[in-house]
Amino acid sequence: MLSSLINGSINRTRAESNPVARDPPQLRRIETFEQKLYRKFSQQPLVPIGCLVTAYFLGTGIKSFYNRDASRSQKMMRLRVGAQFATLIIFVGYYGLSEFDLTPAPMYQAAQEMKKDEKN
């Protein structure tokens, strides 16, 4: 019990001495499948479109293979691979844009602002 009190006070003093201490995460309400689908589609509209294009080329390629049209089947499968690659690049691009921050050294600037506020 005594050690937990001591450890708790040590952790508290570390958090108080850290100028950029983070707040606990905010709790969010649970989304339904439809709400999440709508949110993701509105945030990244090109990814589902790329998936649909890939599925179209796959279906058309399988249909051409079934009809024994080898050249069209081969063409559709090559286009499918291209659509998959484009979808992957778009997905990575959206992720990169969401993580890209133009602020130079945001943690340093936040610490400087907190120091400035402490002086005032």
N, CA, C and O atoms as CSV, one atom per row, in Angstrom:
chain,resi,resn,atom,element,x,y,z
A,1,MET,N,N,0.824,-1.192,0.000
A,1,MET,CA,C,0.000,0.000,0.000
A,1,MET,C,C,0.868,1.256,0.000
A,1,MET,O,O,0.637,2.193,-0.763
A,2,LEU,N,N,1.873,1.247,0.877
A,2,LEU,CA,C,2.757,2.392,0.954
A,2,LEU,C,C,3.525,2.601,-0.351
A,2,LEU,O,O,3.713,3.733,-0.797
A,3,SER,N,N,3.974,1.478,-0.967
A,3,SER,CA,C,4.722,1.605,-2.215
A,3,SER,C,C,3.832,2.122,-3.344
A,3,SER,O,O,4.290,2.873,-4.205
A,4,SER,N,N,2.554,1.719,-3.339
A,4,SER,CA,C,1.659,2.227,-4.381
A,4,SER,C,C,1.398,3.714,-4.203
A,4,SER,O,O,1.246,4.434,-5.190
A,5,LEU,N,N,1.343,4.188,-2.959
A,5,LEU,CA,C,1.180,5.623,-2.726
A,5,LEU,C,C,2.412,6.388,-3.181
A,5,LEU,O,O,2.307,7.457,-3.783
A,6,ILE,N,N,3.585,5.825,-2.885
A,6,ILE,CA,C,4.823,6.483,-3.304
A,6,ILE,C,C,4.926,6.497,-4.819
A,6,ILE,O,O,5.248,7.527,-5.411
A,7,ASN,N,N,4.651,5.345,-5.460
A,7,ASN,CA,C,4.697,5.288,-6.921
A,7,ASN,C,C,3.674,6.220,-7.550
A,7,ASN,O,O,3.944,6.841,-8.578
A,8,GLY,N,N,2.512,6.319,-6.941
A,8,GLY,CA,C,1.487,7.218,-7.459
A,8,GLY,C,C,1.932,8.664,-7.394
A,8,GLY,O,O,1.682,9.433,-8.322
A,9,SER,N,N,2.603,9.051,-6.289
A,9,SER,CA,C,3.069,10.429,-6.185
A,9,SER,C,C,4.211,10.692,-7.150
A,9,SER,O,O,4.335,11.799,-7.675
A,10,ILE,N,N,5.058,9.680,-7.395
A,10,ILE,CA,C,6.143,9.845,-8.367
A,10,ILE,C,C,5.565,10.027,-9.758
A,10,ILE,O,O,5.995,10.905,-10.506
A,11,ASN,N,N,4.580,9.187,-10.110
A,11,ASN,CA,C,3.969,9.309,-11.433
A,11,ASN,C,C,3.270,10.655,-11.596
A,11,ASN,O,O,3.305,11.256,-12.670
A,12,ARG,N,N,2.631,11.124,-10.515
A,12,ARG,CA,C,1.954,12.405,-10.586
A,12,ARG,C,C,2.954,13.544,-10.782
A,12,ARG,O,O,2.705,14.458,-11.568
A,13,THR,N,N,4.089,13.494,-10.068
A,13,THR,CA,C,5.070,14.568,-10.220
A,13,THR,C,C,5.711,14.526,-11.597
A,13,THR,O,O,6.041,15.576,-12.148
A,14,ARG,N,N,5.897,13.340,-12.167
A,14,ARG,CA,C,6.428,13.258,-13.522
A,14,ARG,C,C,5.464,13.874,-14.521
A,14,ARG,O,O,5.877,14.598,-15.427
A,15,ALA,N,N,4.173,13.585,-14.353
A,15,ALA,CA,C,3.171,14.140,-15.269
A,15,ALA,C,C,3.064,15.647,-15.101
A,15,ALA,O,O,2.867,16.368,-16.079
A,16,GLU,N,N,3.196,16.138,-13.844
A,16,GLU,CA,C,3.104,17.572,-13.613
A,16,GLU,C,C,4.335,18.296,-14.141
A,16,GLU,O,O,4.232,19.438,-14.590
A,17,SER,N,N,5.503,17.648,-14.095
A,17,SER,CA,C,6.714,18.295,-14.579
A,17,SER,C,C,6.810,18.264,-16.100
A,17,SER,O,O,7.546,19.055,-16.688
A,18,ASN,N,N,6.072,17.358,-16.741
A,18,ASN,CA,C,6.088,17.266,-18.198
A,18,ASN,C,C,5.216,18.387,-18.761
A,18,ASN,O,O,4.013,18.405,-18.503
A,19,PRO,N,N,5.792,19.326,-19.526
A,19,PRO,CA,C,4.991,20.454,-20.009
A,19,PRO,C,C,3.993,20.070,-21.084
A,19,PRO,O,O,3.052,20.817,-21.351
A,20,VAL,N,N,4.184,18.924,-21.701
A,20,VAL,CA,C,3.295,18.516,-22.777
A,20,VAL,C,C,2.573,17.231,-22.354
A,20,VAL,O,O,2.507,16.274,-23.126
A,21,ALA,N,N,2.036,17.210,-21.142
A,21,ALA,CA,C,1.322,16.025,-20.670
A,21,ALA,C,C,0.033,15.881,-21.466
A,21,ALA,O,O,-0.660,16.859,-21.745
A,22,ARG,N,N,-0.266,14.651,-21.820
A,22,ARG,CA,C,-1.451,14.397,-22.643
A,22,ARG,C,C,-2.652,14.086,-21.766
A,22,ARG,O,O,-2.541,13.446,-20.720
A,23,ASP,N,N,-3.798,14.557,-22.226
A,23,ASP,CA,C,-5.043,14.246,-21.551
A,23,ASP,C,C,-5.463,12.834,-21.907
A,23,ASP,O,O,-5.063,12.321,-22.952
A,24,PRO,N,N,-6.268,12.185,-21.057
A,24,PRO,CA,C,-6.741,10.845,-21.421
A,24,PRO,C,C,-7.640,10.928,-22.651
A,24,PRO,O,O,-8.271,11.959,-22.886
A,25,PRO,N,N,-7.703,9.863,-23.430
A,25,PRO,CA,C,-8.516,9.908,-24.651
A,25,PRO,C,C,-10.000,10.056,-24.330
A,25,PRO,O,O,-10.494,9.548,-23.324
A,26,GLN,N,N,-10.678,10.751,-25.198
A,26,GLN,CA,C,-12.113,10.943,-25.037
A,26,GLN,C,C,-12.853,9.678,-25.469
A,26,GLN,O,O,-12.476,9.046,-26.456
A,27,LEU,N,N,-13.874,9.317,-24.756
A,27,LEU,CA,C,-14.672,8.151,-25.116
A,27,LEU,C,C,-15.621,8.524,-26.248
A,27,LEU,O,O,-16.204,9.608,-26.252
A,28,ARG,N,N,-15.767,7.620,-27.200
A,28,ARG,CA,C,-16.664,7.865,-28.326
A,28,ARG,C,C,-17.809,6.881,-28.253
A,28,ARG,O,O,-17.688,5.794,-27.687
A,29,ARG,N,N,-18.920,7.283,-28.834
A,29,ARG,CA,C,-20.045,6.357,-28.871
A,29,ARG,C,C,-19.791,5.322,-29.961
A,29,ARG,O,O,-19.036,5.574,-30.900
A,30,ILE,N,N,-20.408,4.185,-29.836
A,30,ILE,CA,C,-20.209,3.086,-30.773
A,30,ILE,C,C,-20.975,3.393,-32.059
A,30,ILE,O,O,-22.145,3.772,-32.026
A,31,GLU,N,N,-20.286,3.220,-33.199
A,31,GLU,CA,C,-20.901,3.465,-34.495
A,31,GLU,C,C,-21.540,2.186,-35.017
A,31,GLU,O,O,-21.046,1.085,-34.774
A,32,THR,N,N,-22.623,2.347,-35.725
A,32,THR,CA,C,-23.203,1.210,-36.423
A,32,THR,C,C,-22.399,0.985,-37.708
A,32,THR,O,O,-21.581,1.820,-38.094
A,33,PHE,N,N,-22.641,-0.144,-38.358
A,33,PHE,CA,C,-21.928,-0.455,-39.590
A,33,PHE,C,C,-22.213,0.591,-40.660
A,33,PHE,O,O,-21.306,1.005,-41.381
A,34,GLU,N,N,-23.467,1.021,-40.766
A,34,GLU,CA,C,-23.835,2.001,-41.783
A,34,GLU,C,C,-23.176,3.351,-41.527
A,34,GLU,O,O,-22.728,4.013,-42.463
A,35,GLN,N,N,-23.114,3.764,-40.254
A,35,GLN,CA,C,-22.481,5.030,-39.920
A,35,GLN,C,C,-20.985,5.000,-40.220
A,35,GLN,O,O,-20.428,5.971,-40.733
A,36,LYS,N,N,-20.343,3.887,-39.898
A,36,LYS,CA,C,-18.912,3.767,-40.169
A,36,LYS,C,C,-18.643,3.727,-41.671
A,36,LYS,O,O,-17.682,4.331,-42.148
A,37,LEU,N,N,-19.488,3.018,-42.415
A,37,LEU,CA,C,-19.333,2.949,-43.859
A,37,LEU,C,C,-19.484,4.339,-44.477
A,37,LEU,O,O,-18.693,4.723,-45.339
A,38,TYR,N,N,-20.483,5.085,-44.048
A,38,TYR,CA,C,-20.697,6.435,-44.561
A,38,TYR,C,C,-19.517,7.345,-44.216
A,38,TYR,O,O,-19.063,8.119,-45.059
A,39,ARG,N,N,-19.015,7.254,-42.966
A,39,ARG,CA,C,-17.897,8.091,-42.537
A,39,ARG,C,C,-16.642,7.781,-43.350
A,39,ARG,O,O,-15.957,8.692,-43.815
A,40,LYS,N,N,-16.343,6.496,-43.520
A,40,LYS,CA,C,-15.143,6.108,-44.268
A,40,LYS,C,C,-15.275,6.496,-45.743
A,40,LYS,O,O,-14.308,6.951,-46.353
A,41,PHE,N,N,-16.461,6.317,-46.312
A,41,PHE,CA,C,-16.664,6.663,-47.723
A,41,PHE,C,C,-16.534,8.162,-47.937
A,41,PHE,O,O,-16.023,8.598,-48.968
A,42,SER,N,N,-16.992,8.957,-46.969
A,42,SER,CA,C,-16.879,10.406,-47.130
A,42,SER,C,C,-15.447,10.885,-46.874
A,42,SER,O,O,-15.031,11.893,-47.446
A,43,GLN,N,N,-14.685,10.185,-46.028
A,43,GLN,CA,C,-13.300,10.572,-45.780
A,43,GLN,C,C,-12.382,10.156,-46.933
A,43,GLN,O,O,-11.492,10.913,-47.323
A,44,GLN,N,N,-12.597,8.963,-47.473
A,44,GLN,CA,C,-11.734,8.418,-48.518
A,44,GLN,C,C,-12.587,7.876,-49.658
A,44,GLN,O,O,-12.723,6.661,-49.794
A,45,PRO,N,N,-13.165,8.751,-50.479
A,45,PRO,CA,C,-14.110,8.278,-51.496
A,45,PRO,C,C,-13.478,7.474,-52.628
A,45,PRO,O,O,-14.174,6.691,-53.275
A,46,LEU,N,N,-12.185,7.641,-52.888
A,46,LEU,CA,C,-11.570,6.945,-54.014
A,46,LEU,C,C,-11.250,5.480,-53.720
A,46,LEU,O,O,-11.130,4.680,-54.648
A,47,VAL,N,N,-11.111,5.117,-52.446
A,47,VAL,CA,C,-10.781,3.726,-52.113
A,47,VAL,C,C,-11.936,2.784,-52.451
A,47,VAL,O,O,-11.692,1.776,-53.115
A,48,PRO,N,N,-13.177,3.048,-52.037
A,48,PRO,CA,C,-14.266,2.145,-52.439
A,48,PRO,C,C,-14.498,2.133,-53.948
A,48,PRO,O,O,-14.861,1.103,-54.516
A,49,ILE,N,N,-14.289,3.273,-54.590
A,49,ILE,CA,C,-14.439,3.309,-56.046
A,49,ILE,C,C,-13.385,2.418,-56.688
A,49,ILE,O,O,-13.686,1.685,-57.630
A,50,GLY,N,N,-12.157,2.471,-56.192
A,50,GLY,CA,C,-11.100,1.605,-56.692
A,50,GLY,C,C,-11.411,0.134,-56.465
A,50,GLY,O,O,-11.105,-0.703,-57.314
A,51,CYS,N,N,-12.015,-0.186,-55.330
A,51,CYS,CA,C,-12.411,-1.576,-55.060
A,51,CYS,C,C,-13.481,-2.039,-56.047
A,51,CYS,O,O,-13.439,-3.171,-56.528
A,52,LEU,N,N,-14.434,-1.165,-56.345
A,52,LEU,CA,C,-15.479,-1.522,-57.312
A,52,LEU,C,C,-14.907,-1.709,-58.712
A,52,LEU,O,O,-15.316,-2.622,-59.429
A,53,VAL,N,N,-13.963,-0.851,-59.109
A,53,VAL,CA,C,-13.333,-0.993,-60.423
A,53,VAL,C,C,-12.556,-2.303,-60.492
A,53,VAL,O,O,-12.603,-3.003,-61.503
A,54,THR,N,N,-11.838,-2.634,-59.414
A,54,THR,CA,C,-11.106,-3.899,-59.361
A,54,THR,C,C,-12.062,-5.087,-59.478
A,54,THR,O,O,-11.791,-6.043,-60.205
A,55,ALA,N,N,-13.173,-5.017,-58.761
A,55,ALA,CA,C,-14.152,-6.102,-58.825
A,55,ALA,C,C,-14.762,-6.214,-60.222
A,55,ALA,O,O,-15.036,-7.319,-60.690
A,56,TYR,N,N,-14.975,-5.088,-60.885
A,56,TYR,CA,C,-15.508,-5.113,-62.251
A,56,TYR,C,C,-14.540,-5.825,-63.189
A,56,TYR,O,O,-14.943,-6.703,-63.952
A,57,PHE,N,N,-13.260,-5.446,-63.132
A,57,PHE,CA,C,-12.274,-6.077,-64.005
A,57,PHE,C,C,-12.128,-7.567,-63.685
A,57,PHE,O,O,-11.939,-8.381,-64.590
A,58,LEU,N,N,-12.215,-7.922,-62.411
A,58,LEU,CA,C,-12.134,-9.339,-62.039
A,58,LEU,C,C,-13.320,-10.113,-62.600
A,58,LEU,O,O,-13.148,-11.180,-63.189
A,59,GLY,N,N,-14.521,-9.577,-62.419
A,59,GLY,CA,C,-15.714,-10.250,-62.938
A,59,GLY,C,C,-15.712,-10.363,-64.449
A,59,GLY,O,O,-16.065,-11.407,-64.999
A,60,THR,N,N,-15.316,-9.296,-65.123
A,60,THR,CA,C,-15.253,-9.326,-66.576
A,60,THR,C,C,-14.189,-10.300,-67.065
A,60,THR,O,O,-14.382,-10.988,-68.067
A,61,GLY,N,N,-13.069,-10.356,-66.354
A,61,GLY,CA,C,-12.011,-11.295,-66.728
A,61,GLY,C,C,-12.420,-12.738,-66.547
A,61,GLY,O,O,-12.102,-13.587,-67.380
A,62,ILE,N,N,-13.127,-13.024,-65.463
A,62,ILE,CA,C,-13.608,-14.394,-65.229
A,62,ILE,C,C,-14.656,-14.768,-66.271
A,62,ILE,O,O,-14.676,-15.894,-66.770
A,63,LYS,N,N,-15.525,-13.811,-66.596
A,63,LYS,CA,C,-16.533,-14.075,-67.623
A,63,LYS,C,C,-15.874,-14.338,-68.981
A,63,LYS,O,O,-16.304,-15.234,-69.708
A,64,SER,N,N,-14.846,-13.577,-69.328
A,64,SER,CA,C,-14.127,-13.794,-70.590
A,64,SER,C,C,-13.416,-15.146,-70.589
A,64,SER,O,O,-13.357,-15.832,-71.609
A,65,PHE,N,N,-12.881,-15.514,-69.430
A,65,PHE,CA,C,-12.234,-16.823,-69.321
A,65,PHE,C,C,-13.254,-17.941,-69.521
A,65,PHE,O,O,-12.962,-18.945,-70.171
A,66,TYR,N,N,-14.442,-17.765,-68.964
A,66,TYR,CA,C,-15.513,-18.752,-69.095
A,66,TYR,C,C,-15.964,-18.868,-70.554
A,66,TYR,O,O,-16.297,-19.957,-71.022
A,67,ASN,N,N,-15.971,-17.732,-71.272
A,67,ASN,CA,C,-16.368,-17.725,-72.688
A,67,ASN,C,C,-15.217,-18.100,-73.623
A,67,ASN,O,O,-15.369,-18.045,-74.843
A,68,ARG,N,N,-14.092,-18.473,-73.069
A,68,ARG,CA,C,-12.891,-18.916,-73.805
A,68,ARG,C,C,-12.323,-17.825,-74.715
A,68,ARG,O,O,-11.829,-18.105,-75.807
A,69,ASP,N,N,-12.402,-16.593,-74.250
A,69,ASP,CA,C,-11.782,-15.475,-74.953
A,69,ASP,C,C,-10.493,-15.138,-74.197
A,69,ASP,O,O,-10.483,-14.300,-73.296
A,70,ALA,N,N,-9.417,-15.807,-74.585
A,70,ALA,CA,C,-8.169,-15.737,-73.819
A,70,ALA,C,C,-7.546,-14.346,-73.846
A,70,ALA,O,O,-7.047,-13.882,-72.821
A,71,SER,N,N,-7.562,-13.683,-74.972
A,71,SER,CA,C,-6.915,-12.368,-75.059
A,71,SER,C,C,-7.656,-11.332,-74.209
A,71,SER,O,O,-7.027,-10.529,-73.520
A,72,ARG,N,N,-8.988,-11.349,-74.259
A,72,ARG,CA,C,-9.764,-10.410,-73.428
A,72,ARG,C,C,-9.614,-10.738,-71.948
A,72,ARG,O,O,-9.507,-9.838,-71.115
A,73,SER,N,N,-9.607,-12.024,-71.625
A,73,SER,CA,C,-9.422,-12.434,-70.235
A,73,SER,C,C,-8.078,-11.944,-69.703
A,73,SER,O,O,-7.996,-11.407,-68.598
A,74,GLN,N,N,-7.027,-12.135,-70.500
A,74,GLN,CA,C,-5.689,-11.683,-70.098
A,74,GLN,C,C,-5.655,-10.170,-69.914
A,74,GLN,O,O,-5.049,-9.666,-68.969
A,75,LYS,N,N,-6.309,-9.450,-70.821
A,75,LYS,CA,C,-6.346,-7.992,-70.739
A,75,LYS,C,C,-7.067,-7.538,-69.467
A,75,LYS,O,O,-6.611,-6.624,-68.780
A,76,MET,N,N,-8.203,-8.190,-69.159
A,76,MET,CA,C,-8.965,-7.818,-67.968
A,76,MET,C,C,-8.189,-8.125,-66.680
A,76,MET,O,O,-8.266,-7.366,-65.714
A,77,MET,N,N,-7.450,-9.225,-66.667
A,77,MET,CA,C,-6.679,-9.559,-65.476
A,77,MET,C,C,-5.517,-8.574,-65.286
A,77,MET,O,O,-5.162,-8.245,-64.155
A,78,ARG,N,N,-4.936,-8.112,-66.376
A,78,ARG,CA,C,-3.888,-7.098,-66.271
A,78,ARG,C,C,-4.467,-5.771,-65.782
A,78,ARG,O,O,-3.855,-5.086,-64.962
A,79,LEU,N,N,-5.627,-5.419,-66.279
A,79,LEU,CA,C,-6.284,-4.195,-65.801
A,79,LEU,C,C,-6.685,-4.320,-64.332
A,79,LEU,O,O,-6.650,-3.340,-63.587
A,80,ARG,N,N,-7.067,-5.532,-63.921
A,80,ARG,CA,C,-7.405,-5.768,-62.508
A,80,ARG,C,C,-6.196,-5.511,-61.620
A,80,ARG,O,O,-6.309,-4.866,-60.578
A,81,VAL,N,N,-5.041,-6.016,-62.035
A,81,VAL,CA,C,-3.825,-5.795,-61.251
A,81,VAL,C,C,-3.499,-4.304,-61.188
A,81,VAL,O,O,-3.099,-3.800,-60.138
A,82,GLY,N,N,-3.668,-3.603,-62.300
A,82,GLY,CA,C,-3.438,-2.158,-62.308
A,82,GLY,C,C,-4.404,-1.419,-61.393
A,82,GLY,O,O,-4.015,-0.481,-60.697
A,83,ALA,N,N,-5.664,-1.844,-61.397
A,83,ALA,CA,C,-6.655,-1.206,-60.525
A,83,ALA,C,C,-6.350,-1.491,-59.053
A,83,ALA,O,O,-6.521,-0.620,-58.201
A,84,GLN,N,N,-5.899,-2.706,-58.760
A,84,GLN,CA,C,-5.517,-3.022,-57.380
A,84,GLN,C,C,-4.340,-2.157,-56.943
A,84,GLN,O,O,-4.332,-1.629,-55.831
A,85,PHE,N,N,-3.353,-2.014,-57.812
A,85,PHE,CA,C,-2.197,-1.188,-57.486
A,85,PHE,C,C,-2.610,0.262,-57.270
A,85,PHE,O,O,-2.163,0.899,-56.317
A,86,ALA,N,N,-3.454,0.781,-58.143
A,86,ALA,CA,C,-3.920,2.166,-58.000
A,86,ALA,C,C,-4.697,2.354,-56.707
A,86,ALA,O,O,-4.542,3.371,-56.030
A,87,THR,N,N,-5.535,1.378,-56.357
A,87,THR,CA,C,-6.300,1.466,-55.113
A,87,THR,C,C,-5.372,1.461,-53.907
A,87,THR,O,O,-5.588,2.208,-52.953
A,88,LEU,N,N,-4.355,0.634,-53.944
A,88,LEU,CA,C,-3.392,0.580,-52.849
A,88,LEU,C,C,-2.638,1.898,-52.730
A,88,LEU,O,O,-2.437,2.395,-51.622
A,89,ILE,N,N,-2.221,2.465,-53.844
A,89,ILE,CA,C,-1.518,3.748,-53.820
A,89,ILE,C,C,-2.427,4.851,-53.280
A,89,ILE,O,O,-1.980,5.699,-52.508
A,90,ILE,N,N,-3.684,4.845,-53.675
A,90,ILE,CA,C,-4.644,5.838,-53.170
A,90,ILE,C,C,-4.832,5.677,-51.667
A,90,ILE,O,O,-4.873,6.665,-50.933
A,91,PHE,N,N,-4.948,4.434,-51.208
A,91,PHE,CA,C,-5.117,4.167,-49.781
A,91,PHE,C,C,-3.921,4.681,-48.991
A,91,PHE,O,O,-4.089,5.340,-47.965
A,92,VAL,N,N,-2.719,4.384,-49.463
A,92,VAL,CA,C,-1.506,4.857,-48.790
A,92,VAL,C,C,-1.429,6.379,-48.858
A,92,VAL,O,O,-0.990,7.021,-47.903
A,93,GLY,N,N,-1.849,6.956,-49.968
A,93,GLY,CA,C,-1.856,8.409,-50.095
A,93,GLY,C,C,-2.784,9.080,-49.103
A,93,GLY,O,O,-2.424,10.096,-48.507
A,94,TYR,N,N,-3.976,8.528,-48.916
A,94,TYR,CA,C,-4.895,9.082,-47.918
A,94,TYR,C,C,-4.298,8.982,-46.522
A,94,TYR,O,O,-4.406,9.915,-45.726
A,95,TYR,N,N,-3.672,7.856,-46.229
A,95,TYR,CA,C,-3.061,7.700,-44.905
A,95,TYR,C,C,-1.925,8.698,-44.728
A,95,TYR,O,O,-1.785,9.302,-43.664
A,96,GLY,N,N,-1.114,8.871,-45.768
A,96,GLY,CA,C,-0.008,9.817,-45.685
A,96,GLY,C,C,-0.488,11.244,-45.499
A,96,GLY,O,O,0.113,12.006,-44.742
A,97,LEU,N,N,-1.557,11.614,-46.177
A,97,LEU,CA,C,-2.090,12.964,-46.021
A,97,LEU,C,C,-2.666,13.203,-44.636
A,97,LEU,O,O,-2.577,14.310,-44.105
A,98,SER,N,N,-3.257,12.168,-44.048
A,98,SER,CA,C,-3.817,12.343,-42.713
A,98,SER,C,C,-2.729,12.458,-41.656
A,98,SER,O,O,-2.950,13.084,-40.619
A,99,GLU,N,N,-1.563,11.873,-41.891
A,99,GLU,CA,C,-0.471,11.916,-40.928
A,99,GLU,C,C,0.505,13.070,-41.192
A,99,GLU,O,O,1.374,13.337,-40.361
A,100,PHE,N,N,0.377,13.745,-42.316
A,100,PHE,CA,C,1.304,14.798,-42.691
A,100,PHE,C,C,0.959,16.069,-41.942
A,100,PHE,O,O,-0.191,16.509,-41.946
A,101,ASP,N,N,1.959,16.661,-41.297
A,101,ASP,CA,C,1.755,17.871,-40.514
A,101,ASP,C,C,2.759,18.915,-40.985
A,101,ASP,O,O,3.965,18.671,-40.954
A,102,LEU,N,N,2.280,20.063,-41.417
A,102,LEU,CA,C,3.158,21.113,-41.900
A,102,LEU,C,C,3.778,21.939,-40.775
A,102,LEU,O,O,4.668,22.751,-41.030
A,103,THR,N,N,3.328,21.747,-39.547
A,103,THR,CA,C,3.864,22.490,-38.428
A,103,THR,C,C,5.248,21.939,-38.085
A,103,THR,O,O,5.370,20.750,-37.793
A,104,PRO,N,N,6.285,22.763,-38.112
A,104,PRO,CA,C,7.600,22.246,-37.752
A,104,PRO,C,C,7.692,22.020,-36.243
A,104,PRO,O,O,7.439,22.931,-35.454
A,105,ALA,N,N,8.051,20.816,-35.856
A,105,ALA,CA,C,8.239,20.416,-34.454
A,105,ALA,C,C,7.045,20.811,-33.592
A,105,ALA,O,O,7.180,21.688,-32.739
A,106,PRO,N,N,5.877,20.190,-33.785
A,106,PRO,CA,C,4.670,20.608,-33.046
A,106,PRO,C,C,4.808,20.426,-31.537
A,106,PRO,O,O,4.271,21.233,-30.778
A,107,MET,N,N,5.507,19.395,-31.081
A,107,MET,CA,C,5.651,19.187,-29.636
A,107,MET,C,C,6.535,20.281,-29.029
A,107,MET,O,O,6.273,20.746,-27.920
A,108,TYR,N,N,7.568,20.685,-29.746
A,108,TYR,CA,C,8.446,21.757,-29.277
A,108,TYR,C,C,7.672,23.058,-29.177
A,108,TYR,O,O,7.802,23.789,-28.195
A,109,GLN,N,N,6.866,23.348,-30.191
A,109,GLN,CA,C,6.100,24.586,-30.168
A,109,GLN,C,C,5.067,24.579,-29.045
A,109,GLN,O,O,4.820,25.612,-28.422
A,110,ALA,N,N,4.459,23.413,-28.781
A,110,ALA,CA,C,3.490,23.326,-27.677
A,110,ALA,C,C,4.193,23.555,-26.343
A,110,ALA,O,O,3.646,24.216,-25.460
A,111,ALA,N,N,5.391,23.016,-26.193
A,111,ALA,CA,C,6.141,23.220,-24.950
A,111,ALA,C,C,6.511,24.689,-24.790
A,111,ALA,O,O,6.444,25.221,-23.682
A,112,GLN,N,N,6.899,25.351,-25.872
A,112,GLN,CA,C,7.241,26.768,-25.805
A,112,GLN,C,C,6.030,27.616,-25.430
A,112,GLN,O,O,6.153,28.571,-24.662
A,113,GLU,N,N,4.869,27.274,-25.964
A,113,GLU,CA,C,3.646,28.012,-25.624
A,113,GLU,C,C,3.289,27.823,-24.169
A,113,GLU,O,O,2.838,28.767,-23.521
A,114,MET,N,N,3.479,26.619,-23.631
A,114,MET,CA,C,3.166,26.370,-22.219
A,114,MET,C,C,4.139,27.129,-21.333
A,114,MET,O,O,3.739,27.646,-20.291
A,115,LYS,N,N,5.418,27.210,-21.725
A,115,LYS,CA,C,6.380,27.988,-20.949
A,115,LYS,C,C,5.996,29.457,-20.963
A,115,LYS,O,O,6.099,30.137,-19.942
A,116,LYS,N,N,5.556,29.948,-22.101
A,116,LYS,CA,C,5.160,31.340,-22.230
A,116,LYS,C,C,3.943,31.625,-21.348
A,116,LYS,O,O,3.859,32.684,-20.726
A,117,ASP,N,N,2.991,30.669,-21.296
A,117,ASP,CA,C,1.811,30.837,-20.465
A,117,ASP,C,C,2.163,30.818,-18.984
A,117,ASP,O,O,1.542,31.520,-18.186
A,118,GLU,N,N,3.168,30.008,-18.615
A,118,GLU,CA,C,3.579,29.935,-17.203
A,118,GLU,C,C,4.218,31.253,-16.758
A,118,GLU,O,O,4.055,31.665,-15.610
A,119,LYS,N,N,4.940,31.910,-17.659
A,119,LYS,CA,C,5.588,33.184,-17.318
A,119,LYS,C,C,4.565,34.288,-17.117
A,119,LYS,O,O,4.786,35.203,-16.324
A,120,ASN,N,N,3.450,34.209,-17.828
A,120,ASN,CA,C,2.416,35.274,-17.725
A,120,ASN,C,C,1.536,35.079,-16.560
A,120,ASN,O,O,0.626,35.877,-16.333
